[in-house]
Each structure stands twice: as C-alpha cells, then as structure tokens.
Amino acid sequence: MPIDLEPPLSKEDDIIFVVESDEVIRSALHFILDDQNETHSFANLDLACAKVADVAPNLVLLGIGILQSNGEYALAEIAMRVPAAKILIVANSVNDPLALTGLEWGAHGVLGKPITFDSVCRQVDALLGRPKVSPAMLGLLPLSTAW
C-alpha cells in the first residue's frame, strides 16, 4: 500500500506581523517566519496598525523596544484592533521584567534572545495551535515511528 507523502491541503497561511524597531532582528524574524506564513514586518506600531485595515494578523511579534516606548498602550492598541491575535513579545531574555509585565498586560508569550530558527518556530507554532509534528513530516519518519 503506497504512502501518500503529499502535505495535506491546509487553510491559507497564518498572517504574522513582526513589529520590531531593530532592523536586524526584524529581518531575521521575517526570514524565519516567511516560509510558512504570510509575514509583514514593521519598524513601529503605527505602521502595523495602518496595515490592519487591509489584513488582520493571527499573531503579532512585538519587540521589547516598542513595549518600552509605548508601554501598556502598545498591547492595548493591538488587542483593540485585532482582538483574536496572539501577542508574542521579543525580549532580551524570557525573564526580562518588562516582558513579564507585558504578560500581565495581555501578551501571550515571551521569546528570549538569542533567537534561533527552532525557538521562533516552536513559540509561533505553540501560539497558533499547530501540531508539533506536521502530517507531512510523518512521511519522513520510519514506519515504526509513524504508526
């Protein structure tokens, strides 16, 4: 019996906004996320909010610098404009005091630096409710593992 290795047809890509003032971090996050998501990157919150009129994100990665500049307003603005979106704060560490306060203000998680492909994908997948092993990847596992 042949095994179908084609990935299942899925809904459209999830939409992710990266709102980060640091261009290097913003570019790295965009690069990591753009393969499996519709990713939009912004240097500030105003540009991201303007884009919400065209497309609503499922997830917003918010740089700690934006949170430092705008405080609780940044999270409240995102929650008001896109209430269904999850918010992931990108901070210097998962124990950053401002990031932990951001969780109290309504953020859903903290991504600590250094960022890696695996750490970003793991956090994003968890917040978007994606399975840990995609059905397409099961075709790459030995049959004893896949069953």
N, C-alpha and C positions, 0 to 999 in steps of 0.2 A: 504494500500500500504506500503510494508516494506521499511524502510530507510536503505540504504547501509552505514554502518559505517566504511568500509574499507578505508584507506587512498588511494588517487589516486596514481597510479604509476607515479613516477617523474623521472626526469633525475638523473644521478648519483649525489652523494653528492657533494656539493661545496668543493673546496680544499682551506684550510686556512693554512697559515704559521704564527706561533707565533714566533717572533724574539725578545727575551727579555733576558737581562743578569741576571736578578734576578730570581733565580731558583724557589722560592716560587710563585711568580706572574706568571711565565711561566707555572708552573704545574697547577695552578688554572685555568688559561685561557684554557689550553689544556683540562682539565677535563670538563669545562663548554661547550666547543665547540665540543668535540669529539663525542658526542651522535648523532648529526645531520649533521656532516661534516666530511670530511677526513682531519684530523688535523695533522700538522707536527710542532714540536717545535725545536727551535734552540737557542743556547746561544749567537750567534753572526751572523753578516751579511754574512760573508764569507761562513759559513756552509749552510746558507739558499740559497745563490747564487749557490753553488755547487749542491744543490738538484734540482734547476730549470731545469737542464739538463734532469732529469727524469720525473718531474711533474711540471706543471705551476699552481700557485695558482690563485684563483679568488679574494682573499683578503689576505692582509698582515697586521697583528697587529704588530706594531713596538714600542718597549719600548723606553721611553724618554732617557734612558741611552745610547742606540745605537745612537740616534739622537745627544746627547751631544758629544759622542766620534767621530762621523763621519760627523756631520753637514749635509749640503745640499747634500753632496756626497751620503749619505745613501738613500735618496729619489730618487736622480737621477739614482743611480745604480738599484734600484727596477724598476723604470719607464723604464729604458733601457732594462732590461732583461725580464720583463713581463708587457708590456705597457697596457694590458687590466685589470690588477689587481688594485683593490682599496686599498688604504693605510689608516689604522686607527692607530693613534698614541695613545699609552697608557701612560698617564701622571699623575702627582700627582693631577692635577685639570684641568678642562676644560679651565681655564683661564691662564694656565702655559704659560709664554711668549715664550718659545722655541717651545712649541706645536703650538701656534698661528702663529709663524713664519713658522713652518712646513706646515701649511695650505697654506701660501703664496708660499711655495716651491713646492707644488703639492700634499700634503696629502689631503685626502677626509673627514677626521673627527678626533675628539679627544674624547677618552674615559677617563674620570677622575676617580681617585681613591676616595673612596674605590670601588673596583669592586664587582659587585653582579651578580648573575645569570641573573636577569632581565635586568640590564643595559647593560651587554655584549650582550645578545641575541637581545635586542632591536636595538642596534647600528649595529650589524652584519646583522640582517635581513633588516634593512633600506638600508645599503650599497649594499647588494646583491639583493635588489629589491624584497624581499619576502613579501607576503601579511601579514598584521597584524594579521589576524586570519586565521589559516590554514583550508582548507576544512575538514580535519579530526576533528578539534575542533568543527565545526558546528554541528556535530552529537551529541556532548555533551551538547549543549545549548538547552534550552526549545524550542519547536517548534515555539512559537510565536516570539522568537528572531531570529531563523534560517531563518524564512521566511521574 
